[in-house]
Amino acid sequence: MGLNPRAVIFDMDGLLLDSEPLYRATWKAAASSLGYPIDDVLYERFVGRGNADSELILRQHFGEAFPLDEFHSRWSADFHDRVSTIARKPGAMELLAALETRGIPKALATSSPRTLALRCLGDLASRFATLAFGDEVSHAKPAPDLFLLASQRLGIAPGECLVLEDSEVGVRAARAAAMNVIMVPDLVPPSAETASMATRVCATLHEVGSLI
């Protein structure tokens, strides 16, 4: 396939949308307000994972006394209040337009649940041929389920799809789905192992656009 894919599958948080800083701010604020501060090392374990999986990691880290329900209520209310402030990543709109001009179908595969993802996407949702959400699969990234669902809905074989991801778990999920993957790191720089798993590592989506 090289870098002439029949379809491109986008991650959402940290790749298409600059939403990770808002997640980090709201999670840290909620946890701190409950007396359980989250440092940057702990937060890195959540990047690219679904909210439910990340909350379980948090409960395991702090123990059974951690007030998970109250934490979820606080961060999600704060996040929803500020969801309209989320910016699109540099080069995102140009890349979407370029793929549309070339007639290359696009899918979005996000660990976020449908309701939250659609709020974050807004009118961007209509730019994709199909969408796949974290609450539609049994196993979250780094399992391949989300990307395989997107491929199935596109009607295009996994090996002919190119994934765009920002996180290590996303790169692993794409590889597990037997898909090529370009990594555009966001909050966490890739390890040498993760970088070696990616087809390419790009600084921005502008750079991705020049390769496809």
Steps between C-alpha positions, in 0.01 A plus 500: 500500500780743580351837582226479239222367721150421381367650825629702795384440858540791742529486876321793668649616833849640457508428126205675338399711801723672755288351778766331712596821689134540603477138614823542697382824663156369596629164627771664708261758642235243592748262662676779690169633632437155648846480657658269241745704288594358158859565392619504138652150521168350606308700240721365220350156567159630390598653165330323211287280723125517546363686800366184665836322476681810628265531796569137590875571492436793732303281742779239495762769563327668793316196637140411571448810715528721191153659443472403133136600450552847643823539302320409176217742579740789566735461204225427247290800606807725474592350162152543354489861618816572300464264203434792262853630569671198341706601198579295191859384464721690253457363149183306582263695276749512213554122518127427504451723196792341313366149555155609387645655185673169421190295579669303779237395756557590866391333820532610860580245772501639854521343844244757618135393528261611226320776692818669621681460167215655300498800735873544450483457122208732431467560126820304431306174542342547157843504334547127560354210306459306823567530873599238759473567874650349812164387636436293185784250552580240764870579527658847504834599351764352491266224377424534126119496536432870430709511185360171372147633555584816303650288220192279491268800481709654222487172309877519447747232609715582805822474300378774266425746783743753646451600864597842641573485874665707773541242777695182570187294567356627172809398304488156661131466417559590136782249470285234666241571229771446234477863387772749416507788747645849498563635848464871573603522868300733724561514878738204528804454274524146358739247646755352261289183488181688411676710237635183341150353482364802312526521121605862545517751786393852399511826692165630372205409280644743243792259467261206470325674212824522307555123530160359405 
